[in-house]
């Protein structure tokens, strides 16, 4: 997103929907810039959680009493909402998980164990979060497959020429993120998917950082799997979805065994349930799934294009302000980004910067952001990461910049 758009949102009205923002931290008004780790929750999401526990707390699908039927209906309403949110072809292609990490592990374990063979190749990128590295390392070691990594450019973008060279008839899985949690880079996933399909490889997209920012149409992308975490899109923690093409999910064995994922059980043999329930063993995280629907409605009502325009304006403003500080070095300067800016300050450890900003009520993330190999490629231990959401303002960025000026003046003589 390169054009400067005028967001059609009422920022004060939006901020009024987030109770947590109206407090002081260390005697200062909270400035919350850790949205890439998790964003805050609007009143409607919080209300949905309390309404469930206070009004119709019951287990789902197997009960015939009133509370169970109400809980089941609310739970399945969220599945329909997510089906529409990503434009999947079939509602049963929406599998509820605990979030992106479990979704990736599900595919690596189920698909990987069933179909990967010795010598097969898995491709990931140098931008990946540990949750899209470690599961593939584990299954590659188990199946004696080969893990290959796409290199990235100094700006923090995937090197498509290198990716093309890695692809071959041995490539079976390509797993990349839609947007980088550390740098904000938006990857050309549609092109990546098309290139993988040309060698008959399947593609998993980690959509953790995309779900609240970017339009997602899995049919247009033609991805085989897409993973989303609720808590990165104004929803509760501990839930999310795996989207998978129906024909693939039907071939894959269950990830876990237990209640719900079965049709019939005897000591001799178990018959597995139909999609999506084959992959949803046990009592799920009902309340949080129910509340996730309200997060979807919140995003839909604001409009992703309006959210993106506001966040892009914030990113441009913050980038310009940070660039004006001679001691600051930006890490990740891709031309197409979500609202994440990482940076370092020479001779000051990111942890010290984070602590000193926190003393001024400003919450940023410091460290390697679960992307240690990415940090290694830049030759650094970690960064300070400021990430912006729809409720953030330019005035808050000014407060961060003022804090950084004071830190630099105090620590750099």
TAMOWO-V442304 format. One record per residue. OMEGA is omega in radians with two decimals (NA if undefined). Layout:
# TAMOWO-V442304
omega=OMEGA
omega=OMEGA
This chain:
# TAMOWO-V442304
omega=-3.04
omega=-3.10
omega=3.06
omega=-3.12
omega=3.08
omega=-3.09
omega=-3.14
omega=-3.12
omega=3.08
omega=-2.99
omega=-3.13
omega=3.09
omega=3.13
omega=-3.13
omega=3.10
omega=3.14
omega=-3.05
omega=-3.06
omega=-3.02
omega=-3.09
omega=-3.01
omega=3.14
omega=3.08
omega=3.06
omega=-3.09
omega=3.08
omega=-3.13
omega=3.06
omega=-3.12
omega=2.93
omega=-3.01
omega=-3.14
omega=3.12
omega=-3.02
omega=3.09
omega=3.07
omega=2.99
omega=3.08
omega=-3.05
omega=-2.97
omega=3.10
omega=-3.09
omega=-3.07
omega=3.09
omega=3.13
omega=3.12
omega=3.14
omega=3.09
omega=-3.11
omega=3.10
omega=3.13
omega=-3.06
omega=-3.12
omega=-2.99
omega=-3.05
omega=3.06
omega=3.12
omega=3.06
omega=-2.95
omega=2.99
omega=-3.01
omega=-3.12
omega=3.11
omega=3.12
omega=-2.99
omega=-3.11
omega=3.13
omega=3.14
omega=3.11
omega=3.11
omega=3.12
omega=-3.14
omega=-3.13
omega=3.13
omega=-3.11
omega=3.03
omega=3.11
omega=3.10
omega=3.11
omega=3.13
omega=3.13
omega=3.07
omega=3.13
omega=-3.07
omega=-3.13
omega=3.13
omega=3.02
omega=-3.12
omega=-3.07
omega=-3.14
omega=-3.14
omega=3.03
omega=3.12
omega=-3.13
omega=3.08
omega=3.09
omega=3.06
omega=-3.14
omega=-3.05
omega=-3.11
omega=3.12
omega=-3.13
omega=3.13
omega=3.10
omega=3.11
omega=-3.12
omega=-3.13
omega=-3.10
omega=-3.05
omega=3.13
omega=-3.08
omega=-3.11
omega=-3.07
omega=-2.91
omega=3.12
omega=3.13
omega=3.11
omega=3.13
omega=3.05
omega=-3.07
omega=3.07
omega=3.14
omega=2.98
omega=3.13
omega=3.10
omega=3.14
omega=-2.89
omega=2.93
omega=3.14
omega=-3.12
omega=3.05
omega=3.02
omega=-2.98
omega=3.13
omega=3.12
omega=3.03
omega=-3.10
omega=-3.11
omega=3.09
omega=3.11
omega=-3.12
omega=-3.05
omega=-3.09
omega=3.03
omega=-3.06
omega=3.12
omega=3.12
omega=-3.02
omega=3.07
omega=3.12
omega=3.12
omega=-3.13
omega=3.09
omega=3.10
omega=-3.13
omega=3.12
omega=3.09
omega=3.10
omega=-3.07
omega=3.09
omega=3.10
omega=3.09
omega=-3.13
omega=3.14
omega=-3.12
omega=-3.07
omega=3.09
omega=3.12
omega=3.06
omega=-3.14
omega=-3.13
omega=-3.14
omega=2.94
omega=-3.10
omega=-3.12
omega=3.08
omega=3.08
omega=3.08
omega=-3.09
omega=3.09
omega=-3.09
omega=-3.01
omega=-3.11
omega=-3.12
omega=3.01
omega=-3.08
omega=3.12
omega=-2.94
omega=-3.14
omega=3.09
omega=3.11
omega=3.14
omega=-3.13
omega=3.13
omega=3.11
omega=-3.14
omega=3.12
omega=3.07
omega=3.07
omega=3.05
omega=3.07
omega=-3.05
omega=3.01
omega=3.10
omega=3.01
omega=-3.07
omega=-3.06
omega=-3.06
omega=-3.10
omega=-2.88
omega=-3.12
omega=-2.97
omega=-2.95
omega=3.00
omega=-3.13
omega=3.08
omega=-3.01
omega=3.08
omega=3.10
omega=3.09
omega=-3.06
omega=3.07
omega=-3.14
omega=3.09
omega=3.07
omega=-3.01
omega=-3.12
omega=3.00
omega=-3.13
omega=-2.96
omega=3.05
omega=-3.12
omega=3.06
omega=3.10
omega=-3.11
omega=3.02
omega=2.97
omega=3.04
omega=-3.12
omega=-3.12
omega=2.81
omega=2.91
omega=3.01
omega=3.06
omega=-3.02
omega=-3.07
omega=3.10
omega=-3.13
omega=3.13
omega=-3.13
omega=-3.04
omega=3.08
omega=3.10
omega=3.13
omega=3.11
omega=3.09
omega=3.11
omega=3.10
omega=3.05
omega=-3.07
omega=-3.09
omega=2.94
omega=-3.08
omega=-3.13
omega=2.90
omega=3.10
omega=3.14
omega=-3.02
omega=3.05
omega=3.05
omega=-3.04
omega=-3.11
omega=3.07
omega=3.00
omega=0.03
omega=-2.91
omega=3.10
omega=-3.10
omega=-3.08
omega=-3.10
omega=3.00
omega=3.08
omega=-3.08
omega=3.09
omega=-2.92
omega=-3.05
omega=-3.08
omega=3.04
omega=3.11
omega=-3.11
omega=3.11
omega=3.11
omega=-3.13
omega=3.06
omega=3.09
omega=-3.14
omega=3.10
omega=3.14
omega=-3.11
omega=-3.10
omega=3.05
omega=-3.08
omega=-3.11
omega=-3.14
omega=3.10
omega=3.07
omega=-3.10
omega=-3.13
omega=3.13
omega=-3.11
omega=3.13
omega=3.07
omega=3.09
omega=-3.13
omega=3.12
omega=-3.12
omega=-3.13
omega=-3.13
omega=3.12
omega=-3.14
omega=3.13
omega=-3.12
omega=-3.13
omega=3.09
omega=-3.01
omega=-3.12
omega=-3.06
omega=3.01
omega=3.10
omega=3.08
omega=-3.07
omega=-3.08
omega=3.14
omega=-3.12
omega=-3.09
omega=-3.01
omega=2.82
omega=-2.92
omega=3.11
omega=3.02
omega=3.07
omega=3.14
omega=3.01
omega=3.04
omega=-3.09
omega=3.06
omega=3.04
omega=-3.13
omega=3.12
omega=-3.14
omega=3.12
omega=3.11
omega=-3.14
omega=3.14
omega=-3.10
omega=3.02
omega=3.11
omega=3.09
omega=3.09
omega=3.09
omega=-3.06
omega=-3.10
omega=2.99
omega=3.10
omega=3.07
omega=3.10
omega=-3.09
omega=3.02
omega=-3.10
omega=3.05
omega=-3.10
omega=3.12
omega=3.10
omega=3.10
omega=3.12
omega=-3.12
omega=3.07
omega=3.13
omega=-3.13
omega=3.10
omega=-3.10
omega=-3.12
omega=2.82
omega=-3.11
omega=3.01
omega=-3.11
omega=-2.92
omega=3.11
omega=-3.03
omega=-3.10
omega=-3.14
omega=-3.04
omega=3.05
omega=3.13
omega=3.09
omega=3.08
omega=3.09
omega=3.11
omega=3.11
omega=-3.14
omega=3.10
omega=3.09
omega=3.13
omega=3.11
omega=3.14
omega=3.12
omega=-3.14
omega=-3.14
omega=-3.10
omega=-2.99
omega=-3.12
omega=-3.10
omega=NA
